[in-house]
Amino acid sequence: MPRTIIVSNRLPIKIQRTEDNLTFQPSEGGLATGLGSIYRADGNLWVGWPGLYVQDESEEEYVRQQLAEDSMAPVFLTEAEIRDYYEGFSNGTLWPTFHYFAQLARYDDVLWEAYKAVNEKFCQAVLAQTGPNDTIWVHDYQLLLLPEMLRKARPDATIGFFLHIPFPSHELFRVLPWREELLRGVLGADLIGFHTFGDMRHFLNSVSQLLGLPSQNGQVETATRTVLVDAFPMGIDYARYAEAAVSPQAQNHVREYREALREVRVILSIDRLDYTKGIAQRLRAFDLLLQRYPEWRSQVSLLMVVVPSRDQVAQYASLKEEIDELVGRINAQYRTISWNPVHYFYRSFPLEELAALYKMAEVALVTPMRDGMNLVAKEFVASKTDQRGVLILSERAGAARELSDALIINPTDTGKLVEALHEALVMPEDEQITRMANMQALVQQYDIFSWTKLFMDRLQYAKEQQLTLATTMLTTKVAQRLVSEYQGAKRRLLLLDYDGTLTPFHNNPQRAQPDQELRLLLRALTDNPNNQVVIISGRDRATLESWLGHLPLDFIAEHGVWLRRAGQEWTLFQELRADWKRDIRPVLDLYVNRTTGSFIEEKDYSLVWHFRRADAELAAGRAREMMSHLTFLASNTDLQVLEGNKVVEIKTAGIHKGTAAARWVSVHEPDFILALGDDRTDEDTFRALPSDAYTVKVGSAPRSLARFRVASTTEVRNLLRQLL
Ligand code: GDG
């Protein structure tokens, strides 16, 4: 039975070494809860680092056995690996870059090598546990290369990937020296999830700009598969927080804290120590609140929990110093005998104490500089069972996309932040309740369980889509069958598209002349009297004739408008008009003026706007605009607008490569047909041919009417060579 394997850097377990033993304690993170139902189910597994350096093989074996009982499989890492792969590349290079702190990022090949090696180690560990048809869900930035590594070993596996941190804008991402490898690594998955639409858009943009892979509706066409990219805002275990807030333990803590704080109102701040969380800026804002609104002195305290994290890293140590200093200064300046402005805790709390803090606080101040989602904001909302309380939330946390009833602020705008704090403290109760109720409904509905289910369902869907729509690769076996049928046939028809099929694309279409190898190949094919070789192209007849007219080839030019049999004159498929060009040409000229690098190709009966040389993103937008513009102009005429590979073409409707190809088939009655083509106009050819024809799609988009697919022009030439 296929199994599901979860993979993340860290296993959801805390192992502690006591004097003579190891203790195992499950960790309570949201992810562990959400995925619990999956990895604990029959035969499923969670693979990751157990957070412990083992001393010898027998200890390793012991840990392995203990974890196996709780459906976990450890990947043991050495101290050097943790230093270079985890603290080095993951937290020293990727974390700052992905959070827009590129100035803090290190670019070091040694760390990159360690990152690759540890991803490979994870890969081996997963492979040891999985079969070819298992579902694997990889988590987060420490394992960006893993999906592709797994894909190579398990081409048919169902692989999902989720990024818990933001994906930066292309301008930032491209700074990384290993950017292409990282993107390709992630694209090994079938489904790639982000917290927000913005992250998803940034990723797709990088994929298009750096790898040249376009996408439509979040679907990226790679050479071998369609990869689905989507936003899945992560939720929390709502019920758990709502229940914890009213639990007797939490109530006791609230009473205890209240006694100590008396009437003082509480603003709560909870984070891991991290420069992305905006902790120092938050302290400065609180300082300014006390300056600007002295009436809050003695009335309000900031209760700040900072959970120790990564404090071996220099940047974190200096952030800690900065926070210590700011807290010291604010407290020294404003404290009274009976009032402490900032209650600062540099440690973590058990869940029931945390619940008490959420319950007691009137305001939660969640102001990261950049945050993938931020679960603290959602936990605060879930804990407010009486619906009183105000959330102040940074617009740069993923959670802000959903929690629009919070007071949304720009965390660098200290002035506005102070005003938001003041507003929160004076907000009428009925407004608090309305806002909180809205947020609760949302956080409750999209909780961690629905998140998990949504992702897993979508992953299955992505895989099914791939299987139903994918054209199978032209394997060696199919190629052998093709060659043998070809050899047994007497009247063979070969329909060969030119650009992107026989020869690669060139920025300047006039420079894509046939090279020596291609000319010899076509010559050899035409030398065989059983072969009818047809070049079926969208190009104008003059170009085709000047490049290949010396060979005994047939030609179908301008997508079926002009036809020429070897050695004869050009004829029109049927009588056509071209006077429409007079009206349409100025429209295309307008787009050329607005889109640097694009140009118009004028053929006898069609006009083509080429944008291969223009800025990809800009031109893609212009192309969409032009498509709808021209489609509007062409309505109620017999014109047709087509989008091809980096071109938009307008021409007479009803004539296309398919109509021309069908004419060749009916005239010659071939007993073997091979048709090769790479773009949408070739789909017309594939559609027009009998079902036993060998139709072969060239290039990345796996969706096609063709029966088979090859990756590039190189494979096309290899295939044709096998026919000689
Ligand atoms: C990454 C992304 C994304 C905090 N203090 C204590 C404690 N916590 C718990 C909170 C919350 C979790 O830690 C922190 O989660 P965040 O989402 O706020 O932040 P990151 O750790 O940076 O997580 C983030 C997340 O992944 C999920 O995708 O939202 O953007 O950076 O659950 O409650 N828990 C306990 N005691 C504490 O003192 N028990």
Boltz pocket constraint, residues with backbone or C-beta under 6 A from the ligand:
constraints:
  - pocket:
      binder: B
      contacts: [[A, 28], [A, 29], [A, 30], [A, 163], [A, 164], [A, 165], [A, 234], [A, 270], [A, 271], [A, 272], [A, 305], [A, 307], [A, 347], [A, 348], [A, 349], [A, 350], [A, 351], [A, 354], [A, 371], [A, 372], [A, 373], [A, 374], [A, 375], [A, 376], [A, 377], [A, 379]]
      max_distance: 6.0
